[in-house]
Amino acid sequence: MEIFTDIDSLGCVPSAVTVGSFDGVHRGHVAMIAEARALAQERGLPLTVVTFARHPRLLFSGSEQPFLLTSADDKLSLLERAGADRCLLLPFDHAMASLTAKEFMRDILQRCLGVSMLAVGYDHRFGRPQRDEGIEQYIDYGREIGVEVIRMHPYAPDGQKISSSRVRGELAAGDVEAAARMLGRNYSLQGCVVHGEALGRRLGFPTANISLKEPLQLLPLDGVYECVISVRLNSYRGVMNVGCKPTVNGSCRTIEVFIIGFDGDIYGEPVVVEFVRRLRGERRFAGLDDLRAQIESDVRCVREGTSY
């Protein structure tokens, strides 16, 4: 997949386009890209996914509360896997946000990119909101400017539309298995291993402390999870704690992984951690002996594939 960050470098050539934030690149996104790709191939056109270098929510909310489902690099990799031929990363700033849908279609898609087909999600909206504007109006705008606008089919395998918001809701509730069903893969974090307080080592369970590559990526509900961690081209099962470690009066959220069957120095190493299932909530124990016994039980659950 070719990646463009400069709209002028993409060139004004006939193409098919679909537009969106694509945070998480979940199964709904993948189905939409597959349908758009098939439509593009019927017309002999390359498929360009137009997305944003900065999530639109960051411009409007002003919030630093983590909410992203993928890092920028991970999103691009997933879009390529989904079948995009090209990806254009547009800057989402106040000038871009001020464009109406018609202006965006005419000035960006048609005049700058030469788009001849626009595939739109069945309920997708873009551009500065206009009263009673939707797909029918987009089709009319397309007729005026010479762009074929096609409304794609909904993707709702369980009777409900898969969306990034639904994925976030399941993660906030700690249901990483439900999130995985919507994503089509385990929810994952990218980061690197940093030094911690070495409490796990003192308890006999040395942990890898993870610093996130994307600080605004959403963490699931605090608790203890079975995970898979990939480091140095190898993958290992692990027990991950997300939370503030109340037994030792922790003051901030951390991500720590005990890697089963691994004993090595990986400080500074990049890692990918996948959430498999939630074992239990985080809680305060009476002392370190009780905490050690619980960790032993957590590890046994992961080794044996059992539940509490």
C-alpha positions as CSV (number, residue, x, y, z in Angstrom):
1,M,0.0,0.0,0.0
2,E,1.3,3.4,-0.9
3,I,1.0,6.0,1.8
4,F,0.7,9.7,1.1
5,T,0.8,12.6,3.6
6,D,0.9,15.4,0.9
7,I,-2.3,15.7,-1.1
8,D,-0.4,17.1,-4.1
9,S,1.9,14.0,-4.2
10,L,-1.0,11.6,-4.8
11,G,-1.8,13.2,-8.2
12,C,-5.1,14.0,-9.8
13,V,-5.9,10.7,-11.5
14,P,-9.2,8.7,-11.8
15,S,-9.6,6.7,-8.6
16,A,-12.1,5.2,-6.1
17,V,-12.2,6.6,-2.6
18,T,-13.7,5.8,0.7
19,V,-13.4,8.2,3.6
20,G,-13.3,7.8,7.4
21,S,-11.4,7.9,10.7
22,F,-11.1,4.1,10.7
23,D,-10.0,4.0,14.3
24,G,-9.5,0.3,15.3
25,V,-10.0,-0.9,11.7
26,H,-12.7,-3.3,13.0
27,R,-14.7,-5.9,11.0
28,G,-17.2,-3.3,9.8
29,H,-14.3,-1.2,8.4
30,V,-12.8,-4.3,6.8
31,A,-16.2,-5.3,5.2
32,M,-16.6,-1.7,3.9
33,I,-13.1,-1.6,2.4
34,A,-13.7,-5.0,0.8
35,E,-16.9,-3.8,-0.8
36,A,-15.3,-0.6,-2.0
37,R,-12.4,-2.5,-3.4
38,A,-14.7,-4.8,-5.4
39,L,-16.6,-1.7,-6.8
40,A,-13.3,-0.1,-7.7
41,Q,-12.0,-3.2,-9.5
42,E,-15.2,-3.4,-11.5
43,R,-14.4,0.1,-12.8
44,G,-10.7,-0.5,-13.3
45,L,-9.8,2.0,-10.5
46,P,-7.3,1.9,-7.6
47,L,-8.9,2.1,-4.2
48,T,-7.7,5.0,-2.0
49,V,-8.6,5.2,1.7
50,V,-8.7,8.8,2.8
51,T,-8.3,9.1,6.5
52,F,-6.8,11.6,9.0
53,A,-3.4,12.0,10.5
54,R,-5.1,13.3,13.6
55,H,-8.4,11.9,14.8
56,P,-11.1,14.6,14.4
57,R,-12.2,14.1,18.0
58,L,-8.9,15.7,19.2
59,L,-9.7,18.9,17.4
60,F,-13.2,19.3,18.9
61,S,-13.0,17.8,22.4
62,G,-9.8,19.3,23.6
63,S,-9.6,16.2,25.9
64,E,-6.5,14.2,26.6
65,Q,-8.5,11.3,27.9
66,P,-7.3,8.2,26.1
67,F,-9.8,6.8,23.5
68,L,-7.9,5.6,20.4
69,L,-8.1,2.0,19.5
70,T,-4.9,1.9,17.3
71,S,-1.7,3.7,17.0
72,A,-1.1,5.5,13.7
73,D,1.3,2.8,12.5
74,D,-1.0,0.0,13.5
75,K,-3.9,1.6,11.7
76,L,-1.9,1.9,8.4
77,S,-0.8,-1.7,8.7
78,L,-4.4,-2.9,9.2
79,L,-5.7,-0.7,6.3
80,E,-3.1,-2.3,4.0
81,R,-4.2,-5.8,5.2
82,A,-7.8,-4.9,4.6
83,G,-7.1,-4.3,0.9
84,A,-6.4,-0.5,0.4
85,D,-4.2,0.2,-2.6
86,R,-3.3,3.7,-1.4
87,C,-3.9,5.7,1.8
88,L,-4.0,9.5,2.0
89,L,-3.5,11.0,5.5
90,L,-5.1,14.4,5.5
91,P,-4.4,16.9,8.2
92,F,-7.6,17.5,10.2
93,D,-7.4,21.1,11.3
94,H,-10.0,24.0,11.6
95,A,-9.8,24.7,7.8
96,M,-10.6,21.1,7.0
97,A,-13.3,21.0,9.6
98,S,-15.0,24.0,8.2
99,L,-15.6,22.4,4.7
100,T,-19.1,21.2,4.0
101,A,-19.6,17.8,2.5
102,K,-20.1,19.4,-0.9
103,E,-17.0,21.5,-0.6
104,F,-14.9,18.5,0.5
105,M,-16.2,16.4,-2.4
106,R,-15.6,19.1,-4.9
107,D,-12.4,20.8,-3.7
108,I,-10.5,17.9,-2.2
109,L,-11.8,14.7,-3.7
110,Q,-12.7,15.8,-7.3
111,R,-10.4,18.8,-8.0
112,C,-7.3,17.7,-6.1
113,L,-7.5,13.9,-6.3
114,G,-9.5,13.3,-9.5
115,V,-11.9,11.0,-7.7
116,S,-14.5,9.4,-10.0
117,M,-16.2,7.1,-7.4
118,L,-16.9,7.7,-3.8
119,A,-18.0,4.7,-1.6
120,V,-19.8,5.9,1.5
121,G,-20.8,3.9,4.5
122,Y,-24.6,3.4,4.7
123,D,-24.9,5.9,7.6
124,H,-21.7,7.8,7.3
125,R,-21.6,11.6,7.5
126,F,-18.7,13.9,6.7
127,G,-18.0,17.6,6.3
128,R,-19.4,20.4,8.4
129,P,-22.8,19.3,9.5
130,Q,-25.7,20.6,7.5
131,R,-29.4,20.2,8.4
132,D,-31.0,17.1,6.9
133,E,-27.9,16.2,4.9
134,G,-27.1,12.6,4.2
135,I,-26.4,10.0,1.5
136,E,-29.1,11.3,-0.8
137,Q,-27.6,14.7,-0.8
138,Y,-24.1,13.3,-1.4
139,I,-25.4,11.5,-4.4
140,D,-26.9,14.8,-5.7
141,Y,-23.6,16.6,-5.1
142,G,-21.7,13.8,-6.9
143,R,-24.0,14.2,-10.0
144,E,-23.2,17.9,-10.1
145,I,-19.4,17.5,-9.9
146,G,-19.0,14.3,-11.8
147,V,-18.4,11.8,-8.9
148,E,-20.3,8.6,-8.7
149,V,-21.4,8.2,-5.1
150,I,-22.3,4.7,-3.9
151,R,-23.9,3.8,-0.6
152,M,-22.4,0.6,0.8
153,H,-24.3,-2.1,2.6
154,P,-24.5,-2.2,6.4
155,Y,-22.4,-4.8,8.2
156,A,-24.2,-6.0,11.4
157,P,-23.5,-9.8,11.9
158,D,-25.2,-9.8,15.3
159,G,-28.0,-7.5,14.4
160,Q,-26.1,-4.5,15.6
161,K,-23.8,-2.3,13.6
162,I,-20.1,-2.8,14.6
163,S,-18.6,0.6,15.5
164,S,-15.5,2.0,17.1
165,S,-17.8,3.3,19.9
166,R,-19.1,-0.2,20.6
167,V,-15.6,-1.5,20.8
168,R,-14.6,1.2,23.3
169,G,-17.7,0.4,25.4
170,E,-16.7,-3.3,25.6
171,L,-13.1,-2.4,26.6
172,A,-14.4,0.1,29.2
173,A,-16.4,-2.8,30.7
174,G,-13.4,-5.1,30.6
175,D,-15.0,-7.5,28.0
176,V,-11.9,-7.9,25.8
177,E,-13.4,-11.0,24.2
178,A,-16.5,-9.1,23.0
179,A,-14.1,-6.4,21.7
180,A,-12.1,-9.0,19.9
181,R,-15.2,-10.4,18.1
182,M,-15.9,-6.9,16.7
183,L,-12.3,-6.2,15.8
184,G,-11.7,-9.6,14.2
185,R,-8.5,-9.9,16.3
186,N,-7.4,-9.5,19.9
187,Y,-7.2,-5.9,21.1
188,S,-3.5,-5.0,21.4
189,L,-1.1,-2.4,22.6
190,Q,2.3,-1.4,21.3
191,G,5.0,-0.1,23.5
192,C,8.4,-0.6,25.0
193,V,9.6,-2.2,28.2
194,V,10.7,0.4,30.9
195,H,12.0,0.1,34.4
196,G,9.5,-0.1,37.2
197,E,9.6,-0.5,41.0
198,A,10.7,-4.2,40.8
199,L,7.9,-5.2,43.2
200,G,7.0,-8.2,41.0
201,R,10.6,-9.4,41.1
202,R,10.6,-9.3,44.9
203,L,7.4,-11.3,44.9
204,G,9.0,-13.9,42.6
205,F,7.1,-12.8,39.5
206,P,9.2,-10.3,37.6
207,T,7.1,-8.2,35.3
208,A,7.7,-6.2,32.1
209,N,6.5,-2.6,32.6
210,I,5.0,-1.3,29.4
211,S,5.2,2.3,28.2
212,L,2.6,2.9,25.4
213,K,3.7,3.9,22.0
214,E,0.4,5.9,21.6
215,P,-0.3,7.6,25.0
216,L,-3.9,8.3,23.9
217,Q,-4.7,4.6,23.3
218,L,-7.5,3.3,25.4
219,L,-6.8,0.9,28.2
220,P,-9.5,-1.7,29.2
221,L,-11.1,-1.6,32.6
222,D,-8.5,-2.1,35.4
223,G,-7.9,-5.7,36.2
224,V,-5.9,-8.8,35.6
225,Y,-5.9,-10.3,32.1
226,E,-4.5,-13.3,30.2
227,C,-2.4,-11.9,27.4
228,V,0.0,-12.8,24.6
229,I,3.2,-10.7,24.5
230,S,5.4,-10.6,21.4
231,V,9.0,-9.6,21.9
232,R,12.1,-10.3,19.7
233,L,10.0,-12.1,17.1
234,N,8.7,-14.6,19.7
235,S,5.3,-14.8,21.4
236,Y,4.7,-15.9,25.0
237,R,1.6,-16.2,27.2
238,G,1.4,-13.9,30.1
239,V,-0.5,-12.4,33.0
240,M,-1.1,-8.7,32.7
241,N,-2.2,-6.2,35.4
242,V,-3.7,-2.9,34.3
243,G,-4.3,-0.5,37.2
244,C,-2.9,1.3,40.1
245,K,-1.7,-1.6,42.4
246,P,-3.8,-0.7,45.4
247,T,-2.1,-3.2,47.7
248,V,1.1,-1.0,47.6
249,N,-0.8,2.3,47.4
250,G,0.0,2.9,43.7
251,S,-0.9,6.4,42.5
252,C,-1.1,6.0,38.7
253,R,-2.2,3.4,36.2
254,T,0.5,1.0,34.9
255,I,0.7,-1.9,32.6
256,E,2.7,-4.9,33.8
257,V,3.1,-8.3,32.3
258,F,4.5,-11.5,33.9
259,I,5.8,-13.4,30.9
260,I,5.3,-17.2,31.5
261,G,8.4,-19.2,30.6
262,F,10.6,-16.2,29.9
263,D,13.6,-14.9,31.8
264,G,15.6,-12.3,30.1
265,D,16.6,-8.6,30.0
266,I,14.2,-6.8,27.6
267,Y,14.5,-3.3,28.9
268,G,14.1,-0.9,26.0
269,E,12.7,-3.6,23.7
270,P,9.5,-2.9,21.6
271,V,6.6,-5.3,22.5
272,V,3.1,-6.0,21.3
273,V,0.6,-7.1,24.0
274,E,-2.7,-8.8,23.1
275,F,-5.6,-9.1,25.5
276,V,-7.0,-12.6,25.5
277,R,-9.5,-12.6,28.5
278,R,-10.2,-10.9,31.8
279,L,-9.3,-13.0,34.8
280,R,-10.5,-10.8,37.6
281,G,-10.7,-7.2,38.8
282,E,-7.9,-5.4,40.5
283,R,-8.3,-5.3,44.3
284,R,-6.4,-4.5,47.5
285,F,-4.9,-7.5,49.4
286,A,-4.1,-7.6,53.1
287,G,-0.4,-7.9,52.4
288,L,2.2,-9.0,50.0
289,D,1.9,-12.7,50.9
290,D,-1.8,-12.7,49.9
291,L,-0.9,-10.8,46.7
292,R,1.8,-13.4,45.9
293,A,-0.7,-16.3,46.4
294,Q,-3.2,-14.6,44.1
295,I,-0.6,-14.1,41.4
296,E,0.3,-17.8,41.7
297,S,-3.4,-18.5,41.1
298,D,-3.6,-16.1,38.2
299,V,-0.6,-17.8,36.5
300,R,-2.1,-21.2,37.1
301,C,-5.4,-20.1,35.4
302,V,-3.5,-19.0,32.3
303,R,-1.3,-22.1,32.2
304,E,-4.2,-24.5,32.6
305,G,-6.8,-22.5,30.6
306,T,-9.2,-22.4,33.6
307,S,-11.3,-19.7,35.2
308,Y,-12.1,-18.7,38.7
